[in-house]
Amino acid sequence: MSSIDAAGMADKDAGLGPGECVPAGEAAAIGTIVAAIEAGVRAAARAGPARRDAHAKAHGCVRAQFQVLDDLDPSLRVGVFAQPRVFDAWIRFSNGSGKPRRDSVGDGRGMAVKLMGVADSPSTTQDFVMINHPVFFVRNAVDYVDLEASPNPLKFFFPSFNPFRWRLHEGLIAVAVASQKVLNPLNIRYWSMTPYRWGEDACKFSARPSGEPSPFVQTATPDFLHDNLAAHLAERGAAFDFLVQPRTRPASMPVEDPTIVWDEAAAPFLAVARITIPQQTFDSPEQKAFCENLSFTPGHCTAAHRPLGGLNRVRLTVYDHISRLRHALNNAPRQEPVDFTV
């Protein structure tokens, strides 16, 4: 049984999580999304290897340590944070687009963290998938169908001359994501955007750089985010604080709408772990191939950190389906790592 199958069975047994409410038509919408994305991946693979439908361009996969803090409040001792310990982890930094482009093009930037040796997870891993903005620009699965069907993003945000049909709120989020000036993946903060279980409650996650900003910020090359990351880690390490934001005010902190910011003044992010990325090189052909074959999904998780909300329900199906598809098209093994061997 795959980890995604196991997660789905666990969800069925457990019922809906805190704040969840599945709208009518969601299952059909998810099926439409999967079919559309699969068609796009298959078409693109005719000219080269099958790639992820999003976050296709990696800046690098790096080895890291994920240390659960030893002085946490008992209320924060949940799931993988239940006991002080250190997990070996892989981190993939990436651009958000489904097509590899110059790093100078406005785009979301991703940080996907994979903890290994997680006994309570069916996959033996725990993934935290984040981008450099606190919210997403699509509310639900039905809207996601419209996005996939739109000939261009502008048509999704402004589908007609009728202003009552405009998605202005979502459009402003998309502009905010794409307009950020990012010079080094180590210098920016990342958020989960979507909510997850925190034991019996809900939360969001974030990773915030710790220490002095990296001085490697050149923009002369098309792949400057990779180049700056590589230059920094060739000389020194880096660190992030891993944070959790408990859902303290359900009325203003929706689970089913990932376009709404959970107010940090009302619900501060709290440090629960420290990510340490040691000095290293990561550009060998073997490690690049390993990086391409890795799969990151909210479905790689313990029950205590199960993904919540409609967008995550889309992701659980899409990520698993596309991962299986691209590995099959590339004739590549599909398995979770157990150590730092590449």
C-alpha positions in Angstrom: 0.0 0.0 0.0 1.4 3.4 -0.9 1.6 6.2 1.7 -1.1 8.2 0.0 -3.4 5.2 0.0 -2.8 4.7 3.7 -3.3 8.4 4.4 -6.6 8.3 2.5 -7.8 5.3 4.5 -6.9 7.0 7.7 -8.8 10.1 6.8 -11.9 8.0 5.9 -11.8 6.3 9.2 -11.2 9.6 11.1 -13.8 11.7 9.3 -13.4 15.4 8.7 -10.7 17.3 10.6 -11.2 20.6 12.5 -12.7 23.2 10.2 -13.2 20.9 7.3 -16.3 21.0 5.1 -16.3 19.2 1.7 -18.3 21.2 -0.8 -20.6 19.7 -3.4 -18.8 18.9 -6.6 -15.3 18.7 -5.2 -14.7 15.1 -6.1 -15.7 15.6 -9.8 -13.6 18.8 -9.9 -10.5 16.9 -8.6 -11.0 14.3 -11.3 -11.1 17.0 -13.9 -7.9 18.6 -12.5 -6.1 15.4 -12.5 -7.0 14.7 -16.1 -6.0 18.1 -17.3 -2.6 18.1 -15.5 -1.9 14.5 -16.7 -2.5 15.6 -20.3 -0.1 18.5 -19.9 2.6 16.3 -18.4 2.3 13.7 -21.1 2.4 16.4 -23.8 5.5 18.0 -22.4 7.2 14.7 -22.0 7.2 14.1 -25.7 10.0 16.6 -26.0 12.0 15.4 -23.0 11.8 13.9 -19.5 8.4 14.0 -17.7 8.6 16.8 -15.1 6.6 17.9 -12.1 3.5 19.9 -13.1 4.6 22.6 -10.6 8.0 23.4 -9.1 9.7 21.8 -12.0 13.0 23.7 -11.7 15.1 22.7 -8.7 17.8 25.0 -7.4 19.2 22.0 -5.6 18.5 19.2 -3.1 20.6 19.6 0.1 21.2 17.5 3.2 20.0 18.9 6.5 19.3 18.2 10.1 15.8 18.9 11.6 16.2 19.3 15.4 13.0 19.3 17.5 13.6 21.8 20.3 13.9 20.4 23.8 12.2 23.2 25.7 8.7 23.2 24.1 5.5 23.9 25.9 3.6 20.6 26.5 0.9 21.9 24.1 3.4 21.9 21.3 4.5 18.3 21.9 2.6 16.9 18.9 3.4 14.3 16.3 7.1 14.5 15.1 7.6 17.2 17.8 6.5 15.0 20.7 10.1 14.4 21.8 13.3 16.2 21.5 15.3 14.5 18.7 17.1 15.1 15.4 15.8 13.9 12.1 18.0 13.6 9.0 16.3 15.6 6.2 16.4 16.4 2.5 15.4 19.9 1.4 14.5 20.8 -2.2 14.5 24.5 -3.2 12.7 25.3 -6.4 10.8 27.8 -8.5 7.0 27.4 -8.6 6.3 27.2 -12.3 5.7 24.0 -14.1 8.2 25.1 -16.8 11.9 25.7 -16.1 12.6 29.4 -16.7 15.2 32.0 -16.0 15.3 32.9 -12.3 14.8 36.6 -13.2 11.1 35.8 -14.1 8.7 36.5 -11.3 7.6 33.3 -9.6 6.9 31.6 -6.3 9.9 30.0 -4.7 9.5 26.6 -2.9 11.1 24.9 0.1 10.1 21.3 0.5 11.4 19.5 3.6 11.5 15.7 3.9 12.2 14.2 7.3 13.4 10.6 7.3 13.0 7.8 9.8 9.5 8.9 10.9 8.1 5.7 12.4 4.5 6.9 12.7 4.2 7.8 9.0 3.2 5.0 6.5 5.8 6.4 4.1 8.5 6.6 6.9 8.8 10.3 5.9 7.2 13.6 6.9 7.1 16.2 4.2 6.5 20.0 4.8 5.8 21.7 1.5 6.1 25.5 1.6 6.4 28.6 -0.7 7.5 32.1 0.0 4.0 33.6 0.6 1.6 32.9 3.4 -1.5 32.2 1.2 -2.4 30.7 -2.2 -4.4 32.4 -5.0 -7.0 29.6 -5.6 -9.8 29.1 -3.1 -11.1 25.6 -3.9 -11.2 22.7 -6.3 -13.9 24.2 -8.4 -12.0 27.4 -8.9 -8.9 25.3 -9.7 -10.8 23.7 -12.6 -11.4 27.2 -14.0 -7.6 28.0 -13.6 -6.6 24.8 -15.5 -9.2 25.6 -18.2 -8.1 29.3 -18.6 -6.0 30.1 -21.7 -3.9 32.4 -19.5 -3.9 33.4 -15.8 -5.4 36.8 -16.6 -8.5 35.1 -17.9 -8.9 33.2 -14.6 -8.8 36.4 -12.5 -10.9 38.4 -14.9 -13.2 35.9 -16.7 -15.6 38.5 -18.1 -16.4 42.2 -18.2 -18.8 41.6 -15.2 -16.9 42.8 -12.1 -19.0 40.5 -9.9 -17.2 37.6 -11.5 -13.7 39.0 -11.1 -11.3 37.3 -8.7 -9.5 40.5 -7.6 -8.6 39.1 -4.2 -6.9 36.1 -5.7 -5.3 38.2 -8.5 -3.6 40.5 -5.9 -2.2 37.4 -4.2 -0.8 36.1 -7.5 0.8 39.5 -8.1 2.3 39.6 -4.6 3.8 36.1 -5.1 5.3 36.9 -8.5 6.6 40.3 -7.6 8.9 39.3 -4.7 12.6 39.9 -5.4 14.4 36.8 -4.4 18.2 36.6 -4.8 19.0 33.5 -2.7 16.7 30.7 -1.5 18.4 30.9 1.9 17.4 34.5 2.6 13.6 34.3 2.4 10.8 33.0 4.6 8.5 30.2 3.5 4.9 29.2 4.6 2.7 26.1 4.2 -0.1 28.3 2.9 -2.6 25.6 3.8 -3.6 24.2 7.2 -2.6 20.9 8.8 -3.7 18.9 11.8 -1.9 19.8 15.0 -3.1 16.8 17.1 -6.8 17.5 17.6 -6.5 21.1 16.3 -5.2 22.8 13.1 -2.1 24.9 12.3 0.0 26.3 9.6 3.8 25.9 9.3 6.6 28.3 8.3 10.4 28.3 7.9 12.2 31.5 8.7 15.9 32.1 8.0 18.1 32.3 11.1 21.3 34.2 11.4 23.0 36.6 9.0 21.6 36.8 5.4 23.7 35.1 2.8 26.0 37.6 0.9 25.7 35.6 -2.3 23.2 37.6 -4.3 24.5 38.0 -7.9 21.9 38.0 -10.7 24.2 37.7 -13.8 23.3 34.1 -14.6 20.0 32.5 -15.7 20.2 30.1 -12.8 21.4 32.6 -10.2 19.3 31.1 -7.4 21.1 27.8 -7.8 24.4 29.5 -8.2 24.0 31.6 -5.1 22.8 28.6 -3.1 25.8 26.6 -4.3 28.3 29.4 -3.6 27.0 29.9 -0.1 27.0 26.2 0.9 30.4 25.6 -0.6 31.8 28.0 2.1 29.5 27.8 5.1 26.2 26.4 6.4 22.8 27.9 6.9 19.9 27.6 9.3 16.1 28.1 9.5 13.7 28.3 12.5 10.8 26.0 11.9 7.6 27.5 13.2 4.0 26.5 13.9 0.9 28.8 14.0 -1.9 27.2 16.1 -5.4 28.0 15.0 -6.6 30.0 18.0 -9.6 31.8 16.4 -11.6 29.5 14.1 -14.0 32.2 13.0 -11.3 34.2 11.4 -8.9 31.4 10.5 -10.7 29.3 7.9 -9.4 25.8 7.0 -11.3 25.7 3.7 -10.1 29.0 2.2 -6.3 29.1 1.6 -6.5 32.7 0.3 -7.1 34.1 3.9 -4.1 35.0 6.0 -4.2 33.8 9.6 -3.4 36.9 11.6 0.0 36.6 13.2 -0.9 39.2 15.9 -3.8 37.0 17.0 -2.0 33.7 16.6 1.8 34.1 16.6 4.1 31.6 14.9 6.1 29.6 17.6 9.4 28.0 17.1 9.3 24.2 17.4 12.4 23.1 15.6 15.7 24.3 14.0 16.8 23.3 10.5 20.6 23.2 10.0 22.0 22.9 6.5 25.7 22.1 6.7 28.4 23.2 4.3 28.2 20.9 1.3 28.3 20.5 -2.5 25.2 19.1 -4.2 25.8 19.2 -8.0 27.0 15.7 -8.8 25.1 14.0 -11.6 23.9 11.3 -9.1 22.5 13.8 -6.7 20.8 15.8 -9.4 19.1 12.6 -10.7 18.2 11.8 -7.1 16.6 15.2 -6.7 14.5 14.8 -9.8 13.2 11.4 -8.6 12.2 12.6 -5.1 8.5 13.1 -4.5 7.2 15.6 -2.0 3.5 15.6 -1.0 1.4 16.5 2.0 0.4 12.8 2.0 3.8 11.8 3.4 2.8 12.5 7.0 1.9 11.2 10.4 -1.8 11.2 11.4 -1.0 14.1 13.8 0.0 16.3 10.8 -2.6 15.2 8.3 -3.3 17.9 5.6 -6.6 19.8 5.9 -8.9 21.7 3.6 -9.9 21.6 0.0 -6.6 22.6 -1.6 -4.8 19.9 0.3 -7.5 17.4 -0.8 -6.6 18.4 -4.4 -2.9 18.0 -3.7 -3.3 14.6 -2.1 -4.7 13.2 -5.3 -2.8 15.3 -7.9 0.7 14.9 -6.3 0.4 11.2 -6.0 -1.0 10.7 -9.5 1.5 12.9 -11.2 4.4 11.4 -9.2 3.4 7.9 -10.3 3.0 9.1 -13.9 6.3 10.9 -14.3 8.2 8.1 -12.7 6.6 5.6 -15.1 7.2 7.8 -18.1 10.9 8.3 -17.1 11.3 4.6 -16.2 12.6 5.8 -12.8 12.3 4.1 -9.4 9.7 5.6 -7.0 10.7 5.2 -3.4 11.3 7.2 -0.3 14.8 7.8 0.9 16.0 6.3 4.2 19.3 8.1 4.5 21.7 10.4 2.6 22.7 7.8 0.0 22.1 9.1 -3.6 
